[in-house]
């Protein structure tokens, strides 16, 4: 691919496809120069975009609309539109182009994706192209549509929980409980073969409650990803005891292993960015981006980076969609 587009070729067998070579080249400052430099390094490594998407587990994250019925403080929808709605026609062509580039996983998001009246059809369209189709939702509109989503081919489901409903379901004194609707979601997903994960924000003063909550949820054998919130500069580790949270995660996983529970608990880590484009970013030192996706906004903007808007580009109907998405995927791979 040059700045005008590149058709992925088969990677050379036996080559090291590790995409780690940006520290050895001068840092470009503009998008076309960055794309050209990245392409040159890929070709020199004997690999291609399709192989790198597979190696780095990059997935396609499609926002079907910008609105949401909640205002979660931990939401990582920065830079995305707060309005707009994707059409099925646009979704179909984006999915088709993404699959041709090499994406094998599609995750629908928002805003809140279940506010879109055609979300079931989006899942059905995606399922015709790939097996791994998922939704990330706050869960408030999930139960009435979950069976229909399962029938359409939903493969994975990520539910981002708010702490308040857990406290309401608790027995008081800051304890967390399991709301009945949460148990019902677990039951339906287990019956329908949907891989379920709960994204769990853990306030610094709720460590013990979170630990007990995950213990109570063991009977449902669902995965968790726990986190504090998106980072705020270099001070994140000093104001939030990530090490203590890691201890809780490790302890829970040890107990689950002893009980032969396959579901696991993950801690959302934030790492120093190491991409070629990252080296040109003024916010690099304060960034702890942890994205493995190419985002497509409900306003048809390609977003290869969650943290910075300088790499965003609107889809231009006068140009080939494949080429535009492949360029964005190349930038998304560079982290």
C-alpha positions as CSV (number, residue, x, y, z in Angstrom):
1,X,0.0,0.0,0.0
2,X,1.2,3.5,-0.8
3,X,-0.8,6.6,0.3
4,X,-3.3,5.7,-2.5
5,X,-3.8,2.1,-1.5
6,X,-2.2,-1.4,-1.3
7,X,-3.7,-4.8,-1.8
8,X,-2.4,-7.2,0.9
9,X,-0.3,-10.0,-0.4
10,X,0.6,-13.3,1.2
11,X,3.3,-12.9,3.9
12,X,6.6,-14.7,3.4
13,X,6.7,-18.0,5.2
14,X,9.3,-18.3,7.9
15,X,9.6,-14.6,8.4
16,X,9.3,-12.9,11.8
17,X,6.0,-10.9,11.5
18,X,6.5,-9.0,14.8
19,X,5.5,-5.4,14.0
20,X,8.2,-3.7,16.1
21,X,10.5,-1.5,14.1
22,X,9.4,2.1,14.5
23,X,12.2,3.1,16.9
24,X,14.8,2.5,14.2
25,X,13.4,5.0,11.7
26,X,13.0,8.8,11.6
27,X,9.6,9.9,12.9
28,X,7.2,11.2,10.1
29,X,4.9,14.0,10.9
30,X,2.1,13.7,8.3
31,X,-0.4,11.0,7.5
32,X,0.8,10.1,4.0
33,X,4.4,10.0,5.1
34,X,3.5,7.9,8.1
35,X,1.6,5.4,5.9
36,X,4.4,5.2,3.4
37,X,7.0,4.5,6.2
38,X,4.8,1.9,7.9
39,X,4.3,0.1,4.6
40,X,8.0,0.1,3.8
41,X,8.7,-1.4,7.2
42,X,6.0,-4.1,6.7
43,X,7.4,-5.1,3.3
44,X,10.9,-5.2,4.7
45,X,9.7,-7.5,7.4
46,X,8.2,-9.9,4.8
47,X,4.7,-9.6,6.1
48,X,1.4,-7.9,5.2
49,X,-1.6,-6.2,6.8
50,X,-3.7,-9.4,6.8
51,X,-1.1,-11.3,8.6
52,X,-0.6,-8.5,11.1
53,X,-4.3,-8.2,11.8
54,X,-4.3,-11.9,12.7
55,X,-1.0,-11.8,14.7
56,X,-2.0,-8.7,16.7
57,X,-5.7,-9.8,17.0
58,X,-6.9,-6.5,15.7
59,X,-10.7,-6.4,15.3
60,X,-13.3,-4.1,13.7
61,X,-15.3,-2.0,16.1
62,X,-18.4,-0.4,14.6
63,X,-20.4,2.2,16.3
64,X,-24.0,2.0,15.1
65,X,-25.1,5.2,16.8
66,X,-23.7,7.9,19.0
67,X,-26.4,8.3,21.6
68,X,-26.5,6.6,24.9
69,X,-29.0,6.4,27.8
70,X,-26.3,6.5,30.5
71,X,-23.2,8.7,31.2
72,X,-20.7,6.2,32.6
73,X,-17.6,7.9,33.9
74,X,-15.4,5.1,32.7
75,X,-16.7,5.1,29.1
76,X,-13.9,5.1,26.6
77,X,-15.9,6.7,23.7
78,X,-13.7,9.8,23.6
79,X,-13.8,11.7,20.3
80,X,-16.8,9.8,19.0
81,X,-19.9,11.6,18.0
82,X,-22.7,11.9,20.5
83,X,-25.4,11.6,17.8
84,X,-25.7,10.0,14.4
85,X,-27.0,6.6,13.3
86,X,-25.4,4.1,11.0
87,X,-27.6,2.7,8.2
88,X,-27.7,-1.0,7.3
89,X,-26.4,-0.2,3.9
90,X,-23.3,1.6,5.2
91,X,-22.8,-1.1,7.8
92,X,-22.9,-3.8,5.1
93,X,-20.3,-2.2,2.9
94,X,-18.0,-1.4,5.9
95,X,-18.2,-5.1,7.0
96,X,-17.6,-6.3,3.5
97,X,-14.5,-4.1,3.1
98,X,-13.2,-5.0,6.6
99,X,-13.5,-8.8,5.9
100,X,-11.6,-8.4,2.6
101,X,-8.8,-6.6,4.4
102,X,-8.5,-9.4,6.9
103,X,-10.7,-8.7,9.9
104,X,-12.3,-11.9,11.4
105,X,-14.0,-10.3,14.4
106,X,-16.6,-7.5,14.5
107,X,-17.8,-5.8,17.6
108,X,-20.8,-3.4,17.6
109,X,-20.8,-0.5,20.0
110,X,-22.3,2.9,20.4
111,X,-23.2,5.0,22.3
112,X,-25.5,2.3,23.4
113,X,-25.9,-0.1,20.4
114,X,-29.2,-1.6,21.6
115,X,-30.9,1.8,21.1
116,X,-30.5,1.2,17.4
117,X,-33.8,-0.3,16.1
118,X,-31.9,-2.5,13.6
119,X,-29.2,-3.9,15.8
120,X,-30.4,-7.5,15.3
121,X,-30.1,-7.1,11.5
122,X,-26.6,-5.6,11.9
123,X,-25.6,-8.8,13.8
124,X,-27.2,-10.9,11.1
125,X,-25.3,-9.1,8.3
126,X,-22.0,-9.5,10.2
127,X,-22.6,-13.1,10.9
128,X,-22.9,-13.8,7.1
129,X,-19.3,-12.6,6.9
130,X,-17.5,-13.7,10.1
131,X,-18.3,-16.0,13.0
132,X,-17.0,-13.8,15.8
133,X,-19.7,-11.1,16.1
134,X,-20.1,-9.2,19.3
135,X,-21.8,-6.4,21.1
136,X,-20.6,-4.1,23.8
137,X,-23.6,-2.7,25.8
138,X,-24.5,-1.2,29.2
139,X,-27.1,-4.0,29.5
140,X,-30.1,-1.8,30.3
141,X,-31.9,-2.7,27.1
142,X,-30.5,-6.2,26.7
143,X,-33.0,-8.7,28.1
144,X,-35.9,-8.1,25.7
145,X,-33.6,-8.5,22.7
146,X,-31.1,-11.1,23.8
147,X,-32.8,-14.1,22.4
148,X,-33.3,-12.4,19.0
149,X,-29.6,-11.4,19.0
150,X,-28.7,-15.0,19.8
151,X,-30.8,-16.3,16.9
152,X,-29.2,-13.7,14.6
153,X,-25.8,-15.2,15.4
154,X,-24.4,-13.2,18.3
155,X,-21.1,-14.9,19.3
156,X,-19.8,-12.7,22.2
157,X,-21.3,-10.2,24.6
158,X,-19.6,-7.6,26.7
159,X,-21.7,-5.9,29.3
160,X,-20.2,-2.8,31.0
161,X,-21.7,-2.6,34.5
162,X,-22.4,0.4,36.6
163,X,-21.6,0.1,40.3
164,X,-25.0,1.7,41.4
165,X,-27.2,-1.3,40.4
166,X,-24.8,-3.7,42.2
167,X,-25.0,-1.6,45.4
168,X,-28.8,-1.5,45.2
169,X,-28.8,-5.3,45.0
170,X,-26.5,-5.5,48.0
171,X,-27.3,-6.0,51.6
172,X,-26.2,-2.5,52.7
173,X,-23.0,-1.0,54.0
174,X,-21.5,-0.7,50.6
175,X,-21.8,-4.4,49.7
176,X,-22.6,-5.4,46.1
177,X,-25.2,-7.9,45.1
178,X,-26.3,-9.6,41.9
179,X,-29.4,-8.1,40.4
180,X,-31.9,-10.7,39.1
181,X,-31.6,-9.3,35.5
182,X,-27.9,-10.0,35.6
183,X,-28.4,-13.6,36.5
184,X,-31.0,-13.9,33.7
185,X,-28.5,-12.6,31.2
186,X,-26.0,-15.2,32.4
187,X,-28.5,-18.0,32.1
188,X,-29.6,-17.1,28.5
189,X,-26.0,-16.7,27.3
190,X,-25.1,-20.1,28.8
191,X,-28.1,-21.7,27.1
192,X,-27.4,-20.0,23.8
193,X,-23.6,-20.5,23.7
194,X,-22.8,-16.8,23.8
195,X,-19.4,-15.9,25.3
196,X,-20.2,-13.4,28.1
197,X,-17.9,-10.9,29.7
198,X,-18.6,-8.3,32.3
199,X,-16.6,-5.1,32.2
200,X,-16.4,-4.1,35.9
201,X,-15.2,-0.7,37.1
202,X,-13.8,-0.9,40.6
203,X,-13.7,2.3,42.7
204,X,-10.7,2.5,45.0
205,X,-12.9,2.2,48.1
206,X,-14.8,-0.8,46.8
207,X,-12.1,-3.4,46.4
208,X,-13.6,-5.8,49.0
209,X,-17.1,-5.5,47.6
210,X,-15.8,-6.2,44.1
211,X,-13.9,-9.2,45.3
212,X,-17.0,-10.6,47.0
213,X,-19.2,-9.9,44.0
214,X,-16.9,-11.8,41.6
215,X,-16.9,-14.7,44.1
216,X,-20.7,-14.8,44.1
217,X,-20.7,-14.8,40.3
218,X,-18.5,-17.9,40.1
219,X,-21.6,-20.1,39.7
220,X,-22.3,-18.5,36.4
221,X,-18.8,-19.0,35.0
222,X,-18.5,-15.7,33.2
223,X,-15.4,-13.7,32.4
224,X,-14.6,-10.4,34.0
225,X,-12.4,-7.5,32.9
226,X,-11.9,-5.2,35.8
227,X,-10.5,-1.6,35.7
228,X,-10.4,1.7,37.5
229,X,-11.2,4.1,34.7
230,X,-9.3,5.5,31.7
231,X,-5.9,6.9,32.8
232,X,-5.3,10.6,33.4
233,X,-1.7,11.3,32.7
234,X,1.4,9.8,34.4
235,X,0.0,9.9,37.9
236,X,-2.5,7.0,37.4
237,X,-0.5,4.4,39.2
238,X,0.0,6.7,42.2
239,X,-3.6,7.7,42.7
240,X,-5.1,4.2,41.9
241,X,-3.5,1.1,43.5
242,X,-3.4,-1.1,40.4
243,X,-1.0,-3.5,42.1
244,X,-3.7,-4.2,44.8
245,X,-6.3,-4.7,42.2
246,X,-3.9,-7.1,40.4
247,X,-3.6,-9.1,43.6
248,X,-7.4,-9.4,43.8
249,X,-7.6,-10.6,40.2
250,X,-4.8,-13.2,40.8
251,X,-6.5,-14.5,43.9
252,X,-9.8,-14.9,42.2
253,X,-8.2,-16.7,39.2
254,X,-6.4,-19.1,41.6
255,X,-9.7,-19.9,43.3
256,X,-11.5,-20.4,40.0
257,X,-8.7,-22.7,38.8
258,X,-9.0,-24.8,42.0
259,X,-12.7,-25.1,41.4
260,X,-12.2,-26.0,37.8
261,X,-14.0,-22.9,36.5
262,X,-12.8,-22.0,33.0
263,X,-13.9,-18.4,33.1
264,X,-11.2,-15.9,34.1
265,X,-10.8,-12.4,35.4
266,X,-8.6,-9.9,33.5
267,X,-7.2,-6.6,34.6
268,X,-7.3,-3.8,32.0
269,X,-3.7,-2.7,31.8
270,X,-2.5,0.5,30.2
271,X,0.9,0.6,28.5
272,X,3.2,3.3,27.2
273,X,2.5,3.6,23.5
274,X,5.3,2.5,21.2
275,X,3.9,3.1,17.7
276,X,5.6,5.2,15.0
277,X,2.6,7.6,14.9
278,X,2.7,7.5,18.8
279,X,6.1,9.0,18.7
280,X,4.8,12.1,17.0
281,X,1.9,12.7,19.5
282,X,2.1,15.5,22.0
283,X,0.1,13.4,24.5
284,X,2.3,10.4,24.3
285,X,3.8,10.6,27.8
286,X,0.3,10.7,29.4
287,X,-1.3,8.1,27.2
288,X,-2.0,4.6,28.3
289,X,-4.0,3.5,25.3
290,X,-5.0,-0.2,25.2
291,X,-6.8,-0.6,21.9
292,X,-6.7,-3.5,19.6
293,X,-9.3,-2.3,17.1
294,X,-10.0,-0.1,14.2
295,X,-13.1,2.0,15.1
296,X,-15.7,3.2,12.6
297,X,-17.9,5.9,14.1
298,X,-21.6,6.3,13.5
299,X,-20.6,9.4,11.6
300,X,-18.6,7.3,9.1
301,X,-15.2,8.4,10.5
302,X,-12.4,5.9,10.7
303,X,-10.6,6.1,14.1
304,X,-7.4,4.1,14.2
305,X,-6.4,5.7,17.6
306,X,-8.7,5.9,20.7
307,X,-6.7,8.6,22.4
308,X,-5.9,11.1,19.6
309,X,-8.1,12.6,16.9
310,X,-5.4,13.7,14.5
311,X,-5.4,10.3,12.8
312,X,-9.2,10.3,12.2
313,X,-10.5,10.5,8.6
314,X,-14.0,10.6,7.3
315,X,-15.0,8.0,4.7
316,X,-15.0,9.6,1.3
317,X,-17.6,8.1,-1.0
318,X,-15.6,9.3,-4.0
319,X,-12.7,7.0,-3.1
320,X,-12.4,3.2,-2.8
321,X,-13.7,2.1,0.7
322,X,-11.3,-0.8,0.8
323,X,-8.2,1.5,0.3
324,X,-9.5,3.9,3.0
325,X,-10.1,1.2,5.5
326,X,-6.8,-0.5,4.8
327,X,-4.9,2.7,5.4
328,X,-6.8,3.1,8.7
329,X,-6.1,-0.5,9.7
330,X,-2.4,0.0,9.0
331,X,-2.4,3.0,11.4
332,X,-4.4,1.0,14.0
333,X,-1.8,-1.8,13.9
334,X,0.9,0.7,14.7
335,X,0.8,1.0,18.5
